[in-house]
């Protein structure tokens, strides 16, 4: 696709139109009142003249100066130009990236690759999987076992150096540390060194999905799709799971080893400290996001019949102790994506140390199993016996559970979703994905990959549960929700979500698409696109672009769009601009915004498993299926609080 040639005229038009645009405008002042009329000059003085009419209003005052952005930054005019949806086979194999117009100058327009899975850098293969001793795992033919499930990549300025932690959505999980060189003249980033991060001190890693950077510049990773401890209590039941390849010695399978937030602290000498935060809870973590107070953390839960959670730390900048809450959806509308007021169900206080003891059987505690926490029974005709609580959580169907004496704290952390459901919180969301904070509007946004299953009224997934979410219409293209935040003195946070409603909805297509009914597809895209080509399809991670005031929405769709897309949502125009497309079968993972790193801003972007989710027959075997870890930019830095 000759992108720049096709959009040359558009660039010129935007340049001309942007010249007349400025930031916040001020109203002009009214003109002064006219002077009073003069008296007559006859031999007899006339009466004083009547007051003159008010003068006409003065011309509108000049627009006000650009508002300060953060402490001293100037708010830039920024506009994404956009890219076309790929139509030819050649274009469907490429990565296309939008240019961005910032204060009259174009930036970006190319995807900048830091590394691809399988690339060897300073003696380490990016994406290689290792066992607990650090020995590289191999395939049957003796080749290195490499994951193409590149996921979230952080940028971490530490002292005078710049690092990146890159995680992989694999079993065993993998993490790598890159030290980056940053070109002082143009901001370009290149990899200087690559090393593997040792996770043996935390029992290994598991399906590292999305991540974030804390306000104190550490990498906050996730473990998604936690193993079901009821169904997989020992290695016998877990046989065939590739995680078992991680163990070499006395280490034994324990489902409670996995499903946690992991914090990585990088030191200037390139050493790392890796911590699993048992105090926060155990879920199918898509993403945990720390608010600017460095205490309030929102945690999203990916799967069927899942919940939304909040953790408030005891101490700012320290996630090792605090109180966990689960949201309850109090529905106010069943239309579209629905809307609700939110209340928060407290799940109790815990520390890393006390929960770790129950996971590992240390300090006099017994290593617990599911049957140590709950009594359970099968429902009879959808009814549980007296003393048992009926729940529906994580898509496993109705369960009848009774908490054993003294296990409240343990259950709240090792079985967070089940315990939340027993306490009356909502566990009906479907594929709840990334979350981000909008500092301008004091709102949060969360991607919901689908509106289906337990979110629908009377759905079979609700059997046994309270059916809080009762939406009238399925939308398998998904939605992005917005949440207004407020202060709550009892919870000691200024970032408590009080409601939730749809902001951006996917557009299902009739006929070959998801809609029944649905709208017509754009001409030329009728095949292989079940969602409208100009709308979102299964939103995954979202990020607010502070300073440039846009909401970025990445996709993880198998059938919604043949080629996954990253979008920019314009709040003023309430419209979407396609800013990145990916090759066949790829997923856009974890776009993330860095407003100012040594005078430049960046949006990281990962292209996961090309040809891996669909269209595998298009893979020629020439290495094109290797995933990409990289970024879009650099752009001019913006100073934001």
C-alpha positions in Angstrom: 0.0 0.0 0.0 1.5 3.3 -1.0 0.2 4.9 2.1 2.0 8.2 2.0 1.2 8.8 -1.7 -2.5 8.0 -1.1 -2.7 10.4 1.8 -0.6 13.3 0.5 -3.7 15.4 -0.3 -5.2 14.6 3.0 -2.1 15.7 4.8 -2.2 19.0 3.0 -5.8 19.6 3.8 -5.2 18.8 7.5 -2.2 21.1 7.6 -4.3 24.0 6.2 -7.2 23.4 8.5 -5.1 22.9 11.6 -3.5 26.3 11.1 -6.8 27.9 12.1 -7.3 25.7 15.2 -6.1 26.8 18.6 -6.8 25.5 22.1 -9.1 26.8 24.7 -10.9 30.0 23.5 -12.0 33.0 25.7 -15.3 34.9 25.2 -14.9 38.6 24.2 -15.9 41.3 26.7 -19.0 43.5 26.0 -18.3 46.9 24.7 -18.5 49.9 27.0 -21.8 51.8 27.3 -22.2 54.8 25.0 -21.6 58.3 26.5 -24.7 60.3 27.5 -26.2 62.7 25.0 -25.0 66.4 25.1 -27.3 69.3 26.2 -28.8 71.9 23.8 -27.3 75.4 23.3 -30.4 77.6 22.9 -30.8 80.8 25.1 -32.7 78.6 27.5 -30.9 75.6 28.5 -32.6 72.5 27.4 -33.2 69.5 29.6 -30.4 67.1 29.8 -30.3 64.8 26.8 -31.4 61.2 27.2 -28.7 58.7 27.8 -27.3 57.4 24.5 -28.0 53.8 23.5 -25.5 51.2 24.8 -22.6 50.8 22.5 -22.5 47.6 20.4 -20.7 44.6 22.0 -17.1 44.6 21.3 -15.6 42.1 18.9 -14.9 38.7 20.4 -11.7 38.6 22.3 -8.8 36.6 21.0 -8.8 32.9 22.0 -7.2 32.3 25.3 -3.7 31.0 25.5 -3.2 27.3 25.5 -3.8 25.9 28.9 -0.9 24.5 30.9 -0.7 20.8 30.6 0.7 19.4 33.9 3.2 21.8 35.5 4.4 23.8 32.5 3.6 21.9 29.3 1.8 23.3 26.3 -1.3 21.4 25.0 -0.4 20.4 21.5 -2.8 20.2 18.6 -2.6 16.5 17.5 -4.5 14.5 14.9 -4.1 10.9 13.8 -4.2 10.8 9.9 -5.3 7.1 9.8 -4.6 4.2 7.6 -6.9 2.2 5.3 -8.2 -1.3 6.1 -6.1 -3.7 4.1 -7.7 -5.4 1.1 -5.0 -7.0 -0.9 -3.1 -10.1 0.1 0.1 -8.1 0.2 -1.3 -5.5 2.5 -2.8 -8.1 4.8 0.7 -9.4 5.5 2.1 -5.9 6.5 2.0 -3.6 9.5 0.6 -0.2 8.7 0.8 2.7 11.1 -0.8 6.1 11.0 1.1 9.4 10.9 0.3 11.9 13.6 0.1 15.6 13.0 1.5 17.5 16.0 1.5 21.3 15.9 1.9 21.4 12.1 4.5 18.7 11.8 4.0 15.0 10.9 5.5 12.2 13.1 5.4 8.4 13.0 3.9 6.5 10.0 6.1 3.5 10.5 6.2 0.6 13.0 9.5 0.6 14.9 10.6 -3.0 15.8 12.7 -3.6 18.9 12.8 -7.3 18.6 10.9 -10.3 17.1 10.4 -13.6 18.8 13.2 -15.9 17.8 15.8 -13.1 17.4 19.1 -13.7 19.2 20.4 -10.6 21.0 23.6 -10.7 23.1 23.4 -14.5 23.3 19.8 -14.7 24.3 16.9 -15.8 22.1 13.9 -13.4 22.5 10.9 -15.6 23.5 12.9 -18.7 24.6 11.2 -20.7 27.4 13.3 -22.0 30.3 12.8 -24.4 33.2 13.3 -23.5 36.9 17.0 -23.9 36.6 17.3 -21.5 33.7 17.9 -24.3 31.2 16.4 -23.6 27.8 13.5 -25.9 26.8 13.7 -27.6 23.5 11.4 -29.0 20.9 11.4 -32.7 19.8 13.8 -31.8 17.0 16.3 -30.2 19.5 15.5 -26.6 18.5 14.9 -23.9 21.1 11.3 -23.7 22.2 10.3 -20.1 21.3 7.0 -18.5 22.1 5.4 -16.2 19.5 3.0 -14.8 22.2 4.9 -11.6 22.8 2.8 -9.4 25.2 3.1 -6.2 27.2 6.4 -4.3 27.0 7.2 -1.5 29.4 9.6 1.5 29.1 11.3 2.2 32.4 13.7 5.1 32.8 16.0 4.2 35.8 18.7 6.6 36.7 20.6 7.5 33.5 19.5 4.3 31.8 16.4 3.2 29.9 15.1 -0.4 30.3 12.2 -2.5 29.0 10.6 -5.5 30.6 8.9 -7.7 28.0 6.6 -10.5 29.0 5.2 -13.5 27.1 1.7 -15.0 27.2 3.0 -18.6 27.5 3.2 -21.7 29.8 5.8 -21.5 31.3 5.7 -17.7 31.3 8.7 -15.8 30.2 10.0 -12.3 30.8 13.0 -10.5 29.3 14.9 -7.4 30.3 16.2 -5.1 27.5 18.5 -2.2 28.1 17.7 0.3 25.4 19.7 3.0 23.7 17.8 6.3 23.0 19.0 8.5 20.2 19.2 12.0 21.7 18.6 13.6 18.3 15.5 11.8 17.2 14.4 9.7 20.1 14.8 6.4 18.2 15.1 3.3 20.5 17.3 0.3 19.9 18.1 -2.8 22.0 21.5 -2.7 23.6 21.4 -5.9 25.7 18.9 -8.7 26.3 18.6 -11.0 29.3 16.1 -13.5 30.7 14.4 -12.6 34.0 14.6 -15.4 36.5 11.2 -16.3 37.9 12.2 -19.4 39.9 11.9 -17.4 43.2 8.1 -17.0 42.5 7.4 -20.6 41.4 7.7 -19.6 37.7 5.4 -17.5 35.6 2.1 -18.3 34.0 0.4 -16.8 30.9 1.6 -13.2 31.3 -1.0 -11.1 29.7 -1.3 -7.3 29.8 0.7 -5.1 32.1 1.3 -1.5 33.2 3.9 0.8 34.7 3.3 1.9 38.3 3.6 5.6 39.3 6.9 4.6 41.0 8.3 3.2 37.7 8.1 -0.6 38.2 6.6 -3.1 35.8 3.3 -4.7 36.9 2.7 -8.0 35.1 -0.3 -10.3 35.2 -1.0 -14.0 35.1 -4.2 -14.8 33.1 -6.6 -17.8 33.2 -5.5 -19.1 36.6 -5.7 -22.9 36.8 -9.0 -24.2 38.4 -7.8 -25.5 41.8 -11.0 -27.5 42.2 -10.4 -29.4 38.9 -6.6 -29.5 38.9 -5.4 -30.1 42.4 -2.4 -32.2 41.6 0.0 -32.9 38.7 -2.1 -36.0 37.9 -5.1 -33.9 36.9 -2.8 -31.3 35.3 -1.1 -33.9 33.1 -0.4 -32.6 29.6 -0.2 -28.9 30.7 3.0 -27.5 29.4 3.7 -25.7 32.7 4.8 -29.1 34.1 7.9 -28.8 31.8 9.1 -26.0 34.1 9.7 -28.3 37.1 12.9 -30.2 37.4 13.5 -31.1 41.0 11.4 -31.3 44.1 9.0 -28.6 43.0 5.5 -30.0 42.6 2.4 -28.6 40.8 0.2 -26.4 42.8 -2.6 -24.5 41.1 -2.3 -21.7 43.7 1.2 -20.9 42.5 -0.5 -19.1 39.5 -3.0 -16.3 38.9 -1.3 -13.3 40.6 0.0 -9.9 39.9 3.8 -9.7 39.6 5.9 -6.6 40.2 9.3 -6.3 38.6 11.7 -3.6 40.0 14.6 -2.9 37.7 17.8 -1.4 39.2 20.3 0.8 37.3 22.8 -2.1 37.3 20.3 -4.2 35.4 19.4 -6.5 38.3 15.8 -7.2 39.0 13.6 -7.9 42.0 10.5 -10.0 41.2 7.5 -10.1 43.6 4.2 -11.9 43.5 1.5 -9.9 45.2 -0.6 -12.4 47.0 -2.3 -9.6 49.0 -4.2 -8.4 45.9 -6.0 -11.6 45.0 -5.9 -14.4 42.5 -7.8 -14.0 39.2 -7.6 -14.4 35.4 -5.7 -11.1 35.3 -5.9 -9.2 32.1 -4.4 -6.1 33.6 -3.9 -4.3 36.9 -3.7 -0.5 36.7 -2.5 1.7 39.6 -4.2 5.1 39.9 -2.2 8.3 40.4 -2.5 8.1 44.2 -0.2 5.1 44.1 -2.7 3.2 46.3 -5.8 2.4 44.3 -5.5 -0.4 41.8 -8.1 -1.7 39.4 -7.9 -5.3 38.4 -9.7 -6.8 35.3 -10.6 -10.4 35.0 -10.7 -12.1 31.6 -13.1 -15.0 31.0 -16.7 -16.0 31.2 -18.7 -14.9 34.2 -15.9 -12.9 35.8 -15.8 -9.7 37.9 -14.2 -6.3 38.3 -12.0 -5.7 41.3 -10.2 -2.9 43.2 -7.3 -3.1 45.6 -6.5 -0.2 48.0 -3.0 -0.5 49.4 -2.2 0.4 53.0 0.7 2.5 51.9 1.3 4.4 48.7 3.8 2.7 46.4 3.6 -0.6 48.3 1.3 -3.3 47.0 2.2 -5.9 49.7 -0.7 -5.2 52.0 -4.2 -3.8 51.5 -8.0 -4.3 51.1 -9.6 -5.9 48.1 -13.1 -5.1 46.8 -15.4 -6.5 44.1 -17.9 -4.5 42.1 -21.7 -5.1 42.2 -23.6 -4.0 39.0 -26.9 -2.3 39.9 -28.5 -2.0 36.5 -30.1 1.2 35.4 -30.5 0.4 31.7 -30.6 -2.9 29.6 -30.2 -1.2 26.3 -27.1 -1.4 24.1 -24.1 -2.0 26.3 -26.2 -1.3 29.4 -25.5 1.0 32.3 -25.4 0.6 36.0 -24.5 2.2 39.3 -21.6 0.4 41.1 -21.3 -0.6 44.7 -18.2 -2.2 46.1 -18.3 -5.4 48.2 -15.4 -5.6 50.7 -13.4 -8.9 50.5 -11.2 -8.1 53.5 -7.6 -7.2 54.2 -4.5 -9.3 53.6 -0.7 -9.2 53.3 1.6 -10.9 50.9 3.4 -12.7 53.8 0.3 -14.3 55.4 -1.2 -15.5 52.0 2.2 -16.8 50.8 2.4 -19.0 53.9 -0.8 -20.8 52.9 0.4 -21.2 49.3 3.7 -22.6 50.2 3.1 -24.2 53.6 5.6 -22.1 55.5 5.8 -20.5 59.0 3.7 -23.2 60.5 0.9 -22.9 58.0 -0.5 -25.8 56.0 -0.3 -25.7 52.2 -4.0 -25.4 51.4 -6.0 -27.1 48.7 -9.5 -26.2 47.4 -11.0 -28.8 49.7 -9.3 -27.1 52.7 -11.1 -23.9 51.9 -14.6 -25.1 50.8 -17.1 -27.9 51.2 -18.8 -28.4 47.9 -21.7 -30.4 46.5 -23.5 -30.8 43.2 -26.7 -28.9 42.9 -29.9 -30.9 42.6 -32.4 -29.4 40.1 -30.5 -26.1 40.4 -30.9 -26.0 44.1 -28.2 -26.2 46.8 -28.6 -27.7 50.2 -29.1 -25.5 53.3 -25.9 -23.9 54.3 -24.4 -23.9 50.8 -24.2 -20.8 48.6 -25.2 -21.1 45.0 -22.8 -19.2 42.6 -22.0 -19.0 38.9 -18.4 -17.8 38.3 -15.7 -18.3 35.6 -17.9 -20.2 33.2 -17.8 -23.5 35.1 -21.6 -23.5 35.7 -23.5 -23.5 39.0 -21.5 -24.4 42.1 -22.7 -25.1 45.6 -20.1 -24.0 48.1 -19.8 -23.7 51.9 -16.8 -21.8 53.4 -15.0 -23.7 56.1 -14.4 -22.1 59.5 -11.7 -19.5 59.7 -10.9 -19.5 55.9 -12.4 -16.1 55.0 -9.0 -14.4 54.3 -7.6 -17.4 52.5 -10.6 -17.7 50.3 -10.7 -14.0 49.6 -7.2 -14.2 48.0 -6.7 -17.8 46.7 -10.3 -18.1 45.4 -11.1 -14.4 44.9 -13.8 -14.7 42.2 -15.6 -17.6 44.0 -15.5 -15.7 47.3 -16.7 -12.5 45.7 -19.7 -14.3 44.2 -20.5 -15.8 47.6 -20.4 -12.3 49.1 -22.9 -10.9 46.5 -20.6 -9.2 44.0 -21.2 -9.5 40.3 -19.5 -12.3 38.4 -21.2 -12.0 35.0 -18.9 -10.0 32.8 -17.7 -11.6 29.6 -14.0 -11.2 28.6 -13.3 -8.1 30.6 -10.0 -6.8 29.2 -7.7 -3.7 29.6 -8.4 -0.7 31.7 -7.0 2.9 31.6 -7.4 6.2 33.5 -8.3 9.5 31.8 -6.7 12.3 33.8 -8.6 15.1 32.0 -12.1 13.8 32.7 -11.3 11.8 35.9 -12.8 8.7 34.3 -11.8 5.1 33.6 -12.3 3.0 30.5 -12.5 -0.8 30.2 -12.7 -3.0 27.1 -15.3 -5.7 27.1 -14.5 -8.1 24.3 -18.0 -9.4 24.0 -21.5 -8.6 25.3 -22.7 -12.1 25.7 -23.1 -15.1 28.0 -23.8 -14.0 31.6 -24.3 -10.4 30.6 -27.5 -11.3 28.9 -30.9 -11.6 30.6 -31.8 -15.2 31.4 -28.7 -16.7 29.9 -27.7 -20.3 30.9 -24.4 -19.0 32.3 -26.5 -17.2 35.0 -28.0 -20.4 36.4 -27.1 -20.5 40.1 -26.1 -16.8 40.2 -28.0 -13.6 41.0 -28.2 -12.4 37.4 -27.3 -8.8 38.1 -26.5 -8.0 34.5 -29.7 -8.4 32.3 -28.9 -6.8 28.9 -31.4 -7.4 26.1 -29.1 -7.7 23.1 -26.0 -9.7 22.4 -23.0 -7.8 20.8 -20.2 -10.2 19.9 -18.2 -7.3 18.5 -17.9 -5.9 22.1 -17.8 -2.5 23.7 -15.7 0.0 25.6 -17.2 1.2 28.9 -16.6 4.4 30.8 -16.7 4.8 34.5 -17.0 8.0 36.5 -14.8 8.2 39.6 -15.4 9.9 42.9 -14.0 10.2 46.4 -14.9 7.7 49.1 -13.6 8.6 52.6 -14.5 5.2 54.1 -12.3 3.5 51.4 -9.7 6.3 51.6 -9.5 6.8 47.8 -10.4 9.5 45.4 -10.6 7.0 42.5 -13.7 4.9 43.3 -15.8 4.1 40.3 -19.5 4.9 40.9 -21.1 3.9 37.6 -20.5 2.2 34.3 -22.0 2.6 30.8 -21.1 2.0 27.2 -18.9 4.5 25.4 -18.0 2.7 22.1 -20.0 -0.2 20.7 -19.0 -2.7 18.1 -21.1 -2.9 14.9 -22.2 -6.5 14.2 -22.8 -7.3 10.5 -25.8 -9.1 9.1 -25.7 -12.1 6.9 -22.2 -13.5 7.3 -21.5 -11.4 10.4 -22.4 -11.6 14.0 -25.6 -9.5 13.8 -29.1 -10.9 13.6 -30.2 -8.3 12.8 -27.2 -6.2 11.9 -26.0 -3.5 9.5 -24.6 -4.0 6.1 -20.8 -4.4 5.7 -18.8 -1.9 3.7 -18.3 -2.9 0.1 -15.3 -5.2 -0.5 -15.1 -6.4 3.1 -18.1 -8.8 3.2 -16.0 -11.9 3.6 -13.9 -12.6 6.8 -15.2 -9.6 8.7 -18.2 -10.3 11.1 -18.0 -6.7 12.5 -18.2 -3.5 10.5 -14.8 -2.7 9.1 -15.0 0.9 10.4 -16.0 -0.2 14.0 -14.3 -2.0 16.8 -14.1 -5.8 16.9 -13.5 -7.5 20.2 -11.7 -4.6 22.0 -8.8 -5.9 24.1 -6.5 -3.3 25.8 -7.2 0.4 26.0 -4.9 3.3 26.9 -5.6 7.0 27.4 -3.1 9.2 25.5 -2.5 12.0 28.0 -1.5 15.3 26.5 -2.9 14.4 23.1 -6.3 13.5 24.6 -7.3 10.4 22.7 -8.4 6.9 23.7 -6.5 4.0 22.1 -8.4 0.7 21.6 -6.6 -2.4 20.5 -8.3 -5.5 19.1 -8.1 -9.2 19.8 -10.5 -10.7 17.3 -10.5 -13.9 15.4 -13.5 -13.4 13.2 -14.6 -9.9 13.8 -11.9 -8.5 11.5 -9.5 -10.5 9.4 -6.7 -8.1 10.3 -6.7 -6.8 13.8 -6.6 -3.0 14.3 -5.6 -0.4 16.8 -8.0 2.6 16.9 -7.9 6.2 18.2 -11.2 7.5 19.6 -11.7 11.3 19.4 -13.7 12.5 22.3 -14.9 15.7 20.6 -16.0 14.1 17.4 -17.0 10.8 19.0 -15.4 9.0 16.1 -12.8 6.3 15.5 -9.6 6.5 13.4 -7.8 3.4 12.3 -4.1 3.9 13.3 -2.5 0.5 13.0 -3.3 -2.7 11.1 -1.6 -6.1 11.6 -0.8 -9.2 9.5 -3.2 -12.2 9.1 -4.0 -14.0 12.3 -2.2 -11.6 14.6 -3.5 -9.9 17.8 -2.7 -6.3 18.9 -1.5 -6.6 22.4 -1.0 -4.0 25.1 -0.7 -0.6 23.5 0.6 1.7 26.2 1.5 5.4 26.3 4.6 7.1 27.6 4.2 10.8 27.5 7.7 12.0 28.3 10.9 9.9 28.3 13.8 12.3 28.0 12.0 14.7 25.8 10.1 12.1 23.6 6.8 10.3 23.9 6.1 6.7 22.6 3.2 4.3 22.2 4.4 0.7 22.6 2.6 -1.8 20.5 3.0 -5.6 20.2 1.9 -7.7 17.2 1.3 -11.2 18.7 1.4 -14.6 16.9 0.9 -13.6 13.2 -0.9 -16.3 11.3 -1.5 -18.0 14.6 -5.2 -17.2 15.3 -6.5 -17.5 11.8 -5.3 -17.8 8.2 -2.5 -20.1 9.1 -2.6 -21.4 5.5 -1.2 -18.0 4.4 2.0 -18.6 6.4 4.8 -19.3 3.8 7.2 -20.7 6.5 9.7 -18.0 5.9 9.7 -16.6 9.4 6.8 -14.2 8.9 4.9 -15.9 11.8 7.4 -14.5 14.3 5.8 -11.8 16.6 6.8 -8.2 16.8 7.6 -6.1 19.9 8.0 -2.4 19.1 6.6 1.0 19.3 5.0 3.9 17.3 6.7 7.2 17.4 8.7 8.9 18.7 6.5 12.0 19.1 7.1 15.3 20.9 7.0 14.9 24.7 4.0 16.2 26.6 4.2 17.1 30.3 1.3 15.6 32.2 0.4 15.1 35.8 
